[in-house]
Amino acid sequence: MNAPIPLHATDGLAPLLILAAEGSTGAGAGASALRIFAAMVLLSGLAILATSKSLYRFQRNLLLARYMSGGWIAVLIGFLLGPWGANVVTDEMLLEVRPALMVGLGWIGAIIGLQARRSLLTAVPTAVRRWVAMDALAMIALGGLVSALALGQMLTADRAAWWVAPVGLLITACIGWAAETRSLGEQRTAAGRHLEVLVQAGAGLAAILAVCLHGLLMILPSRDASGDVVVSIPTGALRLLAAALLATGVGFIGRYLLQQAGRERRELLVIHIAMIAIISGIASELAVSPLFAAMLCGIVITNLGGPKLREFERFILRAEQPVAILFALLAGVLLDPRIGVWGAALVAGLVALRVAVKTPLMRLSLNRFDHALPGRSPLFRAPLRQSLVALALAVSLVLHESSILNQRLLTIVIVVGAVSELLPFILARRKGDATAAQASAQGAQEAGA
């Protein structure tokens, strides 16, 4: 069993703004820069390759499609390339390019924010909103309890403020579910296709809620003059106000620039990268999650309206899958597999919580829905799978402050997600076997009679 991690110590908890470039000059600095550049080119190339049409034929197998679309194969590749594998890409290399990775997080946040258009949110049925709200409340209460119990054995903390970020990450990672439904099977009926839309709408709404909650929890803890972590409500409120003003200002400036720009992709790309770089950089300096700040900016942009803004949204959403794969690769490099017995127990507890709560909450929330829904459908097992946003939240915490604990929390989120991808497949097999056994028993009884 791993010894508890003493959170009151400062070893391994240095902010990522402290770069490892000190003392490296001349040829050594040039070689280091070249290795970092080669590592980023390698990861970016793999992300682009993973989304190429040549690999789509491998997704005909539903189980393989589930792991490819979920980014878990990319996580495995990142792990094999990282310090626990071939050591081709190290976490130190990634920390050197932290500003670029923060821009990537901002890109993901903007994509999530673009879903929060007023017209789309008002079109979400009340039953789906009730489902997402019940899911969030259940995960905050039960997920927080399971996380606190296990983390209490994994670490020692002399201040309650130390618990905010770790428990907050695990809670927000539990909220919601994966939006991808193709790997669960084709829906051949109108009722099945309608349920598919409800699952995807709920996943989008839950992703917005998870990032909001994570962003609010991240701005509460801060370090005092002695280096201890404290929770300050006034400081957190000021950070939240600054993030909201920043997102609104960048959103209006971005709208103006988009109205002046043409339809060339390179112009849209330059504007978007500039917006995300500005908001991610300032948010990092304010100790606000770039994921959260950029999402707020995306919400502002999408609700300003205009034909060019809709075209801008479509352009940004095209890059959703490559960016997600890139961060899956980064997650594989940054994880620390030494989670110990209590870490494994925490994984088991969070997986068991998904099995026990997610599907019953879905049925309870949608049973009063106006439209007819299928009585039995594999889509009722869709909420068992962890949302891909959880991976971005975990990587965001590691980039916010690099520590052994945060890297192990990233590992726990990854393992829960990978196991949860198998749950619909496992439960479908068990249910199929049980149905076959019941039919066989009934046949035997009829034959005996």
Secondary structure, 3 states (H helix, E strand, C coil): CCCCEECCCCCCCCCCCCCCCCCCCHHHHHHHHHHHHHHHHHHHHHHHHHCCHHHHHHHHCHHHHHHHHCCHHHHHHHHHHCCCCCCCCCHHHHHHCHHHHHHHHHHHHHHHHCCCCHHHHHHCCHHHHHHHHHHHHHHHHHHHHHHHHHHHHHEECCCHHHHHHHHHHHHHHHCCCCCCCHHHCCCCCHHHHHHHHHHHHHHHHHHHHHHHHHHHHHCCEEECCCCCEEECHHHHHHHHHHHHHHHHHHHHHHHHHHHHCCCCHHHHHHHHHHHHHHHHHHHHHCCCCHHHHHHHHHHHHHHHCCHHHHHHHHHHHCCHHHHHHHHHHHHHHHCCCCCHHHHHHHHHHHHHHHHHHHHHHHHHHHCCCCCCCCCCCHHHHHHHCCCCHHHHHHHHHHHHCCCHHHHHHHHHHHHHHHHHHHHHHHHHHHHHHHHHHHHHHHHHHHHHC
